[in-house]
């Protein structure tokens, strides 16, 4: 039997440092990408960048060096903002990648410790267990029923059994431990491993674009095409009037620049990256930023019981003694029969336990007054946990050839392989019910042969063991019951999900009575609506599709059954989140829209298959994650609606005077448009990303995943907002004409009205439900900073002669400034009436 701590001391700290200096780190080193250069090349291809370069070039060619220099500075400023946002997003994602890197157990200084897999050095001793990825190439030193899936290297899907005496006792990086555990000495790391040499990397996974990303990109492309068409029309109209190619081209570029909403994709990337970064700060690792978009849509959460609803702090509570028919408490002195049942449950467990129940069994066995027989016996054969329902069997042998063959598992499984009459089976089932009704998790215990005080000497001789453990016929010895208390905050968590319109379903391997009892204790709805794995598998798709929506608790589940639950929920158009921690949870986690693995007790298989990792195994964090997902989506929607609304008046005030042949046909130049773009970019990407969550957000039903910002009602409101602001600008235009003001005075008044409208729109679009008097109290310091900067720069343009001349403005009196602000206020604030009626309706 393995005893890693006594027999293997591992490397010392000094040896680790020496090995790392000599042989490097355990990472696959690929050619470093120049992210700055890549971002620069991507930006150069953007339509807005090309338009800015074209406008600057025309200014230089026509001899207007002042405007040319301004446009050049603007190009660098826009580029700097874009690259800065790109770098921030990338840094946030890199930080997430570092946190989501797998960890491994190593033996150093005679202790088993957990470290990031990258920190493993040549010569380290690693302890690998069922459900973990092997972090480096290594040679097996000790093992228990150890098998590996090497499909990533060989393509062979079947697991290969290996031990220290095998002809090939090497294990390889990237392969998966299928069963058992082993201690191995590391022989190759990083690029020197088999995986490194053939150039494969598990991280090189291409992310597919989400529906929202696709729609955003399509929207920007369509607007770019519209911009190109309008560009052609405006160029033709201007050339018809002026007969100047460069002048007409410059004015056409103005309209093209006003049409392209290049802020939208930037806003989307920023929101997703920073959403993932904020989740990380809360203790939730998001492996792919696109998961943030999906979180707000979750309609069903399938959760495990053990460790999610409960503490996963198993304590041995009771023993059922089959021979005497008694149920005894474990906090009392145990009689010989109780010691025997406890002993057999220990022999049926792993020699080095890592499961919470097996740890509790070993601890209880250690406290027995009888002689500890563990040092005298060695594990010679093992049947891993398997079957439906599951069981496991261990075979130990001492130096004289005496064997102990003990089994434990789901009581139904042990009953099925035991010598029991019908009346005896009923007697056991009554005991199971009594224990389960207290919320205890119950396991059956059996042994092959007879013995005293736990040393059951088996009648089986030789090594010709049957292929399956179910072929043995055991003597049923009793039951062991564990208590795993519910988490203190779990009832409040469930209430939050129910209020948010999210269904909860428990999916567990435990039995129905235990699960229902725990569920009722924590206020879980419909705890009596239960379905077990075998019943589920027997259903046809149509029946299951109905039943899966009605059922709240799924018991005695196995991987295929879990997968069917997820698929049936998806067939009902549900957005499914699934929690899991074991190897068997991998397929279901992968299939769910949102797979959620536990950071502490989760296997590497589960973590790799999942989208989210809860660092502290705290299921309560899922309420925060879904709230964050909803908040990010809503704030992104506000930003996009703002962009649409503010672009409409810019387009219209450039196009309408020209198309209708008004007295001042070219009221804005590219200089004005780029100034407005510089103001609008930070507003949507910085202010709205930092907005707090609206208080009614977790009382709303989940949004359908297919719903995007192109929702007809929402986009109609944004278009109306933009058109009303346009009416305000056109009103100001006509007012100035009627008053006989000059072109520069008219331009200044319209520009002020647009800036005022932009500020009021920024404040109004912070909520499409709550009044501005409510949202003004939201804590977001960036609102005041950005608006303050906007007002300060606008004041410079108005009152500093060098700037006002450059922008073709003139100083207007305070009454006109006030009038422009009033028109901007009225153009935007009408939305308060809409919000008022919306609140009354709700």
N, C-alpha and C positions, 0 to 999 in steps of 0.2 A: 504493500500500500504506500502511496506517495506521502512523504512528509517533507515538504520542500524546505521548511524553515530549519529543520535539524540537520539534514544531509547536505544541503547546498547553501553556501553563504553568499554566493554571487560576487560581483565586483565591489571593490571599495570606491569611495568618492575619488580618491587619487587615481585609481585604475580607469575609472570612467573618463576623467579629464584627459588622461594620457591617450586612451583609445580614440577619443573624439579628435584630439590634436593630430594624431597619426592617420586616422582613417576617415575622418569627416562625419557628416550627419546622415541620418536615415531619411533622405528626401530624394525624389526623382528630379534631378536638375535638368530643366529644359532651357532652351535659349530664351533669355529674358526679353520680353516684349517691351518696346519703347512706347509706353502708353501715351506720353506727351505727343510724340510724333503721330501716332495713330489718331489721337483726338484732333490734332491739327489738320490732318488730311481729311478726316470726316467733316470737319467744320468748313473747310475750303470748298467742299462739294455742295454745301447748303445753298439753296436759292437766294436767301437774304444776303449772305456773304457776297455772292456773285453780283447781286444788284448794287451793293454798297461799293464794290470795286469799280463797277461800270460807271456809277454816278461820279465817284472821285476822279476817274479817268477823263470823263467829259468835262468836268470843271477845269482840270489842268489843260486839256486840249484847247478849250475856249478861252484860256487866259485868266479864269476866275480862281486865282491861286488861294485866296482866303477861304472860299468854300471848299476848295480841294483839300487844303490842309485840315480843315475841320472834319471833313468826311474821312480823311486818313486817320486822324485821331480817334474818330468814332469807330472805325474798323478795328483799331487796336483795343479800344475799350470794350466793344461787343465781344471781340475774341477773348479778351482777358476774363470777362464775366462768364462766358461760355466754358472756357477751359477750367476756371475756378470751380464752377458748379459740377463739371465732369469729374474733376479731381476729388471733390468732397464726396460725391456719390461713390466713386471707385474706392476711396479710403474706407467708407462705411461698409462696402461689400467685402473688402479685404479683411477688415476686422472680424466680420461674421465668419469668413472662411477659416480664419485662425482658430476661432472658438469651436467650430464644428469639426475640427480635425479629430480623428479617432485617438483613443488613449489605449495604453497597453499596461499589463501587469508585468513587472520585472522584479527579480530578487537581487537586492543590493544590500550589503552590510547585514546579511542574514535576515532581512525583512522583505516582505512582499509589499511593494509600493506601486501606485498607478501614476504613469507619466505620459505626456503626449508621445505618440508613436515616432515622431520625428527625432525625439531625444534618445532613442535606443542607439547603443554603440556596439561595435564589433566585440564579441566576447560576452555580451550580456546574457543572463539567463531569463528567458521569458516564460510566464505561466499563461497558457492559452486554454480557453474553455469553450464549451458548446456555445455557438452563436457569435463567436468573435472572428474578425478578419485576422489572418496571420500577418504581423507587421514587417517581418524580415525573413530571409532565408535562414533556416536553422536546422540543427540535428537534435532528434528526440533523445533525452536523457532518461526520463521516467514518463510513464503514461498509464492511464486507466481507460479502457474501452474507447480508445481514441480513433476517430475516423475523420477524413478531410474531403471536402468537395473541391476538386482541382479543375473545374470546368473552364475557368478563365485562362488556364494554360494549355489544357489538353483537349477541351471540348467534350470530355466525358462527363455525363451528368450524374453517374452513380458515385457514391462516396467510396473512398479507399481507406481500409483499416491499416493502421501503422502502429508500431511500437518500437522500443529501444532495441529489440532483437530482430526486427524486420531486415530484409536484404536492402531495401531502400528506406532508410529511416530519416530522410530529409523532408522538411516541410518548406513551403515556398510563399513568399510575400504575395498578398492579394487573394490567396485561397481562403476557404472558409472552414472553420471547425464544425463538423456535422454532429458529432457526439463526443461525450467524455471530456477529458482534459489531459494536458501534457505539460511537462517542463522541458524546454529546449534551449540549447546553446546557440546563440546567433553566429552564423558563419558568413553572412553577406548582408550589406545594407545599401540603401539608395540605388544608384545606377549599377552597382555590381550584382544586384539580385537578378534572378531569372526574368522577372517582370520588367526590371529596369533595362536589361540588355536588349529585350525585344521591343523596347520603346513604347510600351503600353502605359497609359496613365488612367487611373480610375476617375480622375477629376476632369478629364477632357470630355465633358458631356455638353452637347449643344442644347441650350434652352430654346424651346419653341415659344413663339410669340403668343401672347394671350389674346382673346377676342377684343379686349379693350385696346391693347397695343395696335392690333391690326386696324381697328376702326379709326384710331387716332392718326395712324400713318396714311390711311386712305383719305381721311378728311383733309389732311395737310396737302396731299397730292392733288386732290380735287380743287382746293383753294388756289394752289399754285397754277393749275391749268386755267382757272377762271382769271387769275391775275395776269397770265400771259395773253388771254383774249382781250381783257380790258386794256392791257398795255398796248396792244396793236391798235385798238380803236382810238385811244387817247393820242397815240403817236400820229395816227392819220389825221385826226381833228386838228391837233396843234400844227402839224406841218401844212395843212390846208390854209390855216389862218396866217402863220408866220413865214412860211417857205424856208424855215431854218431847220436843217436836219438835227444838229446838236441840241438846239434849244427844245425842239419838240421831243427829242429822245429823252432829255433830262426830265421833262414834265411827265412823260409817259412812265419813266422809272419811278417817279413819286407815287403814282397810283399803284404800280406793281408792288412797291415796298409796303404800302398800306394794306394790301389784300392778304399777303402771306402771314398766317398766324404761327410763326416759327417758335413762339413761346410754348405751344402746347406739348410737343414731344419732350422739350427740356423740362417742363413742369412735371410730366408723367414720370420721367426717369428719376427726377429729384425726389418726388413724393414716395415712390416705391423704395428707393435706396434708403432714404431717411426714415421711412416707416419701419423697415427691417432693422435699422440701427437703433431706433427707439425701443423696439421690441427686445433687442439684445440687452439694452440697459435694464429692462424689466425682468430679465432672466429667461427670455425665450429666444432661442436661436432659430432664425429663418434661413434655411439653406438656399432658397431661391427667392429673389425679391418678388417674383410674380405671385407667390403665395399670399402676400399682403393684400393683393387685389381680391383674392378668393375668400379671405377670412370673413369679410363683412357679409358674405352671402350664405354662410353655413346655416342649414335648416335642421340638420340632425347631427347629434354627437353620439357616437357609439363608444362607450367607455368600459374598460375592464373594471372588475371589482377590487381585486387585491392590489394594494399599493396606489390605487387611484382614488377610490371611494374610501378605502381603509388605509391604515397607517403602514401596512406591511411590516408590522412588528409582531410576528407570530409568537405566542406563548402557549405552551402545552397546558390545556385547561382540564381535560378529562380523559379517562381511559375506560373503555368498555371491555370487560373480561368475559369472553365467550363461555368459558367452562363453568363459571359460577353465575353468570348472567347479571353481574353487578356493574354499576357505573361508579367509578371512584374519582375523587378530585385529586389532582396532582400536587396540591399544596399540602397534602397530608402524607404521613409515612406510608409507603407503598408495601402491600403484602407480596409474598413471593410470586403469585400469579400476575400481579400488576407489573412487577419488575420484569417478568418474562416477556409480557406484551411490549413494554417499552424497549427492552433489549432487542427483540426481533425487528422492531421498527427502525432501530439504529443500524442493525446489520443490513437492512434493505436500503439504507441511505448511502450517499457518496462518502468515501473515507475522509475526504476534505470537503465539507459541505459548503455550498455557496447559495443554496436555496434557503429562504427564511424558515420554512418548516423543518428542514433537515438540521439547520443550525440549532433550533429549539430542541429537537430530539437529542442531538449530541450533548447539548448543555445539560439536559435532564438526566441523561445516562451517566454523565460524569459525576453527578451528585449522588448516585446510588452507593450504598455502603458495601455492596458485593464487589468482588475482584474485577478490575477492568481488564477484559480479555482482548482488547483491540490490538495491543502490541504482539500478541501471539499468533494472530491470523493475517493472512495476506489475501488480497482480492485476486482471484484467478480467472473469473469470468463474470461478465456483466451483460444483462439485457437492459438497454436504455429505456427510458420512459416511452411507451408506445401503446397502440391499441385504442379501441373506442368502446368504452371509456378507458383512459390510460392507466397503466401499471408499470412497475419496474422491479427487476429481480437481480440480486447480487449473490455471487457464490464465493465464499471465503474458505481458505484451507490453512491448517496449521502444519508444523514441521513433521507431524506424525501421519499426515494424510487425512486427518478428520475434516469434514466439510460442514459448513453452515450454508444452507440455501434459504434465503429469506426474501419475502416479497411484500410490497406495499403499493397502494394506489387507490383509485376510486373504489368505494366499497362494492359497487355493482360488479366491477372487474374482478375483485378478489373473491367475491361470493361465487362468481361464474367458474372459477378454477379451483374451488374447494370442495371437500367431501361434506356436503351439508344436505340434510333432508329438508322437505318443504316446511315442516314446523320450525326447524332450526333457522331457516332463511327468514321466516316471519319474525322470529325472536330478534334476529339481527336488525331487520328493517325497522322494528319498533324502537330499538336503541338508536339507530341512525336518526329517526324522526325526532326523538327527544333531544338529541344533541344539536341537530340542525335548527330546531325551533328556538334555540338559544343564540343562533347566529354563528355557531361554531363551524369551522371547516373540518370535515371528517374524512379520515383515510382508513382503509381496511388493512389488516396485517395478517400474513400467513407464513407458514414455515414448512419445509419438507423434512420430515423426520421428527424426532423427539429429543428432549434434553432438559437440563436443570438450570435455572437462573439465567436463561438467555443463551446458553451455549447449546444450541439445538444440533445434535450430531446427525447429519443426514444419512439416510440409507443409500443414497446415490453414490456409486463408485465409478472411477475412471474419468475420462475427459470427453466422452462422446455425448456432449450435451445436445438436447433437442434444438431444432432450428428456431422455434419460438418459445417464449416463456409460458404461453398459454397451454403448452403440451404437458407441463408439470401438473400434478394433482396435489395441492397444498392442504395442510391442516389449518383451518381458520382459527386464528388465535384471539382476535379482538379488533377493537377500533381505537384510534387515537384522534382526539379532537383538539383543535387549535382555536384560540380566540385572537382575532385581528380587529382591534377597535376601529370604528369609523373615525375619519378625520374630523377635528373639532369644527372646521369651517365649512364642511361639505354641504350642509343643509342650506346655508346662505348662498353657496355657489349654485345649487340646483334652482333655487328661487329666482336668481338673476337670469339664468338661462330660460326658465319658463316665461318670465316677464318679457324677455326679448323675442318670444315666439319661436324658440328653438326646442325641438323634441329631443328627449334624452332616452337612450337605450343602453341597458347593461348587457354586455357580451362577455360571458365568463365560462371557464372550464369547470367551475364549482357546481354543486347540485342546486336544485330549485328552492328547497326549503331554506337552506342557509342564506342564499342570495336574497330571497324575498324578505326574510327576517331583517337582514341588514338594511335592505332598501326601505322597509317601513320605518326603521329607526331613524333614518335620515330624511324622511319626508319625500321620498321618491314616488312620483305619481304612477298609478296603475301597476303597483307592485305585484298584483295577483294575476296579471296577464303574462303568462310564462310559456315559452316554447323551448323544447330541447333539441339538440343537434340531430338526432336520428329522425325525429318527426319532421324537422325542417328539410332534411335531405330527401325524404320520401314524397314531398309535395311537388306538384307540377308548377311551372313558372307562373301561370295565371293565379293559382291559389296562393302561392308564396308572395306574389306582388301585393295582394290584398292583406295577407296575414302579417307581413313584415311591418306594415303601417300601424296595425292594431296592437302588436305585441310590444311590451316594454322591457321584458327581461328574457334573454336568450341564454340557456344554461347547457352545460356539458358540450361546449362548443369545441370544434377542432378546425384546422386551417381551411379545409374545403367549405365547411359550413359558414365560417366567418366571411369567406369570399362571396358566398351566395347571398348573404345578408346585404353586403355592400352593393352588389350588383342589382339586387331587387330594389333597394332604396334608390339607386341611380335610375333604374327603369321607371320609378315614380317621380322622376325629375327633382329629386332631392339633392341638395349639396351636402355631401357627407364628410364629417370629420371623424377620425377613428384614432383612439389611443391604443398603444400596445408597447410591450417591452421585450417579448420573447422572440426566439427564432421563428416559431410558428405564426407569429403575427405579421411577418414580413410581407406575404402576398396581399393581405387585407390592407396593410398600411400603404402599400404601393398603389393599390386599386382605388382607395378613397381619394376624394378631391383634396383633402387635407389630412395627411398622415402625421400623427403626433407621437413621438417616442419620448421615453423618460431618460433624463440625462444621467442619473445615478445608477438605477437598477436595470436600465435598458441595455440589451445586447447590441453589439456593433451592427448586426444584421438589421435590427429594428431601426437603429439610427440612420443607417444608409438608405433604408426604404422610405423613411419618413420625410416630410417637408419641414416640420417643426420639431425642435427638441426642447423640452421643459427642463432647464438646467437642474433645478432642485426637486424634480418630480412632483411639483405642486400643481395639481389640477385646477386650483383656484385661479392660476395665471391665465387659464383659457378664457375666463371672462374678460380679463384685461386685453388678451390678444384679439378677441372678436370685437371688443369695443374699439381697439386701436384700428382694426381693419375697417370698421364702419366709419370711424372718424377720418381716416386717410382718404377713403373713397369720397366721402361727403366734401372734404376740403378740396380734393382734386376737382370735383364737380363744380364747386364754387369758383375755383381758379379758371376753369375752362369757360364757364358761363360769363365770367368777368371779361376774359379775352375776346369772346365772341361779341359781347355787348359793346366793348370799347373800340373794336375794329370797325364796326358798322359806321359810326359817325365819321371816323377818319376817312374811310373809303368814300362815303357820300359827299363830304364837304370838299373833297378833291375833285370828284367826278361831276356832281350836279351843276355847279356854276359853269364848268367847261362845256358840258353836253348841252346846256340850255342857253349858252352864249351870254351869260350875265356880264355885268360891267367889269368885274374883277375875276376873270375866269381861272386864274392860277393863284389861289389864295395861300396855298402851302407849297413849299419846295422840299426837296429831299432832306435838307438840313432840319426842317421842322419835324418831318416824319421820323428821322433817326433819333431825334431828341425824345419824341414821344415813346419810341420803342425802348429806349434806355430806361425810361421811367416805368413802363408797363412790365418789363421783364422781372425786375426784383419784386414788384407788387404781387404777381401771381405765384412766383416760385419761392419767395421768402415769407411774405406776410401770411398767405393762406396755408402754407405748409406748417406754420407755427401756431395755427389757430387751435384753441382748446376744444374739447368734445362738447357738443350741445347736450343739455341735460336730459332731453327726451330721447336720445339716440338709442339707448338700450331698452326703450319701451316700444320701439318700432319693430314691425315684423322684418325678417331678413329680406333683402332685395333679391330678385331673381338674378342669377349670374349673367344672363343674357342682357340685362338692362345696363346700358351705358349712358354717357352724357348725351346721346342722341335721342333720349326719351323726348317724344314730340311735345309734351306739355312743358317740359323744362326748357327745351331749346326755343320754344315759342316765346316764353317769358323773356329769355335772353335777347331774342331778335326784337321784341317789342321795346325792351329797355334801350337797345341800340338805336332804334328808329325814333323813339321819343327824344333821346339826346340829340339825334340828327335834326329833329324839328326845332329844338332849342337853338342849335348852331345856325340853322337857316333863318330862324326868327331874328337872331342877333345880326346876321348878315344883312337882311332886308331893313332892319331898324337903322343900321349904320348908313346904308344907301339912302334911305328916306331923310336922314339927318344931314346928308351931304358930306359925310366924313371921307377922308382920304383912304387910299388903299392900305397904307401902313397902319392907320388908326383902326380900320375895319379888321385887318389881319390880327392886330394885337387884341382887340375885343373878342374875336372868335377864339383865338388861342387861349385867352384867359378863361373863357366859358368852357372850353374843352378840358383844361386843367382842373377847373372847379368840379366839372362833371365827373372827371376821373377820380378825384378825391372822395366825392360823395358816393360814387359807385363802389369804391373800395370798401367804404364803411357799410353800405347797404347790403352788399353781397356776402357779408360775414354770416348772414342767416337769411334763408328764404321763408322762415317761419316766425322767428322772434323779432320784436321791434328793435330799432336802432338804440332805443333807450336801455334795452337789455344787453345787446351785444357790446355797447360801449364800455360795459363793466367787465367784459372778458379780459383775462390777463394775457396780453400779447404786446409786449413793449415795442416790438418791431413795427407795429402800426404807426405809433407816434413818431418813431425814428424815420421811417420811409416817407411819411406825409410831411414831416418837418423838413427833410432834405428837399423834397419836391417844391415846397413853398419857398424855401431859401433860394434855390436855383432859379425859380420863376421870377423872384424879386430881383435877382441879379440881372436877368435878361431884360427886365422892364426899366430898372432905374440906373444901371451902369451903361453910359452912352456907348462904349466900345462894343458891348454885347448886343444892345438894342439895335444898333446900326447893322451889325453883322447878321442878325436874325430878321432884318427889315421890319423892326417894330418902332413905335414911337411912344413917348410917355403919354399915358392917358390919365385923366383926372380921377380922383378917388370915387366920385359918383359913378363913373363908368365902370371902375373896378368892382364896386359894390353891385352894380346892375348885372355884370357878367357872372358874379358869384350867385346872385339871386336866380338868374336864368338856369345856371348849372344845378342849383338846389332844386328848383321846381322840376327840371327835366329828369331828375333821379328819384326824388322823394315820393313821387306818386305810388311807388311800389309799397309804401307803408300801408296804403289803403288795401292793396291786394293781400298783404300779410295779415292785416286785421281780420278780414273776412275768412282767411284760411284758418286762423286760430279759433274763430267763432264756430266754424264748421267742425273742427276737431273737438 
